[in-house]
């Protein structure tokens, strides 16, 4: 049995919602259940939802009809949203590596003007998140579900300087103060 090409791989489908959420259809897969009378077909959809201001979520839905599968996936994505700290509203604060199953996703902060350099499903995550400058590489798997889960693992590991300072029991300026002191000491010598 030949596999049908996946839909939505390039660009996918994009919709604006009333509460300013953007949902991107990452993939639709037709699946079959073999029963006594033949095959029963259903559709599995993978959707990424974000507000383009630092919140993003993903969801998978399965139903007999495509629109119903997309609706279920979108509902799950809205329920599973996470907040990601962003630097200057355009990139991440630091590099991160996320893993899920055989998949590994490396996410790197980038200079202004770099754009989103990421392939397939990971690009949909960053577009929905609102990140405009980032470099990402997927290693180990091409399965869209595992790629997105690994990307979310990396994003959940991301933290802002404020969060790091709070975890260490310090003030934010204390984290960066040493570098400035060493530079002034080097200039005085």
Steps between C-alpha positions, in 0.01 A plus 500: 500500500649831393514787749327820412704821513451705815305817474597824666873428509595822323347801667195317626172669566477811712200656672452803722267454796283748690729509804801572276628144491656374179462131427721324249416162358825304498386170351198291413538125479242254368491186710307180433343242727439163338157358586298205369341700217820672385685807627377786716688822435562772756715812502762602755588871519789674674448871580718768663328801663666820621431863581826624338588664833674215679228237549477184290340156517455190286227240471411189305146402402352203320155467344314355201491843331787745446331813648405312816857371543636855461246634752596235758871566447449876537308455827778282642763751387316785677487296822871410488651846447831595661663840551851545361720792614625701203789743470397836356182334376683349203726210609581265788733588789730200449554180302313186601480133404175306523452126471202277446526137392756472222467871422731776611448869423775760543367855539733801487446869563590715200598855408238749384413453134585129490139386462361157582742238375316179579342223302144375476312455827754694708450808283126491578581498874720811476261688271215437745723594794589837349876445485648676198871411533594141581700210359375144559615159385317172532714190546405135514140494377277639229177410678311832544349396835838418653664810348238727658519323837881534498468870407260554790743321732770748392265798544396384847869496599543862388516755781549874532772670705229606746398134556864392542562779753189406697605133503844598636360750749673798337403815318518512120783756490713274724506236225655741250694722744819291507559529127474880515733512805763281331489719188556819703782332700667393175474856365660642819804267483 
